[in-house]
Amino acid sequence: GAVDCCLLPYSRLDQSSRLLLLLVSVVLVVEIIVGFGDANQHLPRKGRVTIFDRSWYGRVLVERVEEFCTEADWMRAYSEINDFEAQMVRHHLLVVKFWLTITKDEQLKRFEERERTGFKRFKITEEDWRNREKWEEYEKAVCDMVDRTSTKLAPWTLVEANDKYFARTKVLKTLCEQIEIKLQQLQEEGIDYLDKPQKPG
């Protein structure tokens, strides 16, 4: 699905309003993006935010662990990911990446709660239980992913997510801080980062 909103006239926006506008003007992309070409179609235009869920990291995580690709394929993917994210940054996009991590015991607790709770039961499948058996393999893949794709241009933020409220607060705080830094940088460079509305007539 997509959530969007209209921009206010550029001249009426102060710095705080621009930050708020960026946070509420969200295009939410929830499908799995299987490649960079697909991701390109969903990149945000000026003054907008896109949230990718899982995105272009499938090859170095699920595809690696489940052996859906060769080692050469997922090893090559690290540099492809870094190049793609560097291109986005060079085009003045802000790339903020979060990895939410929980313990194995916490995962079990959440899985069992979902099975007990009717309206949450759709969130748990046999595949989730099967993947849990490969915890150590996924853990190794995640460590390699963070190590090889956390760059100066697009670093990872690791979020301790056993406590959901702490995790949400850390994500929002980090996101606000990074957006403010980026807005200041663009302002100093004289780059227009919002679409200005067309004047009538």
FENTA-V708749 format. One record per pair of residues at least 24 apart in sequence whose C-alpha atoms are under 7 Angstrom apart, sorted by the first residue. I is the first residue (numbers start at 0). GAP is how many residues later the second one is. D is the distance in Angstrom with one decimal. If there is no record, write none. Layout:
BEGIN
i:I gap:GAP d:D
i:I gap:GAP d:D
END
This chain:
BEGIN
i:0 gap:27 d:6.4
i:0 gap:28 d:6.6
i:1 gap:25 d:5.1
i:1 gap:26 d:5.2
i:1 gap:27 d:6.9
i:2 gap:24 d:5.2
i:2 gap:25 d:6.3
i:8 gap:187 d:6.7
i:8 gap:188 d:6.4
i:9 gap:186 d:5.8
i:18 gap:161 d:6.8
i:21 gap:25 d:6.1
i:21 gap:26 d:5.8
i:21 gap:27 d:6.4
i:24 gap:24 d:6.4
i:25 gap:24 d:6.0
i:26 gap:24 d:6.7
i:28 gap:24 d:6.7
i:45 gap:147 d:5.4
i:45 gap:148 d:5.1
i:45 gap:149 d:6.0
i:46 gap:146 d:5.8
i:46 gap:147 d:4.5
i:46 gap:148 d:6.5
i:59 gap:81 d:6.8
i:59 gap:85 d:6.7
i:60 gap:77 d:6.8
i:60 gap:80 d:5.8
i:60 gap:81 d:6.8
i:64 gap:72 d:6.4
i:64 gap:73 d:6.5
i:77 gap:70 d:6.4
i:77 gap:71 d:6.3
i:81 gap:67 d:6.1
i:84 gap:69 d:6.8
i:85 gap:67 d:6.5
i:88 gap:64 d:6.8
i:93 gap:88 d:6.9
i:94 gap:59 d:5.7
i:95 gap:58 d:6.5
i:96 gap:58 d:6.7
i:96 gap:59 d:5.0
i:96 gap:60 d:6.1
i:97 gap:58 d:5.8
i:97 gap:59 d:4.9
i:97 gap:60 d:6.0
i:97 gap:61 d:6.8
i:98 gap:58 d:6.3
i:98 gap:59 d:5.0
i:98 gap:60 d:5.9
i:99 gap:58 d:6.2
i:99 gap:59 d:4.7
i:99 gap:60 d:6.2
i:99 gap:61 d:5.6
i:100 gap:58 d:6.1
i:100 gap:59 d:5.5
i:100 gap:60 d:5.4
i:101 gap:58 d:6.5
i:101 gap:59 d:5.3
i:101 gap:60 d:5.1
i:102 gap:59 d:7.0
i:105 gap:56 d:6.5
END
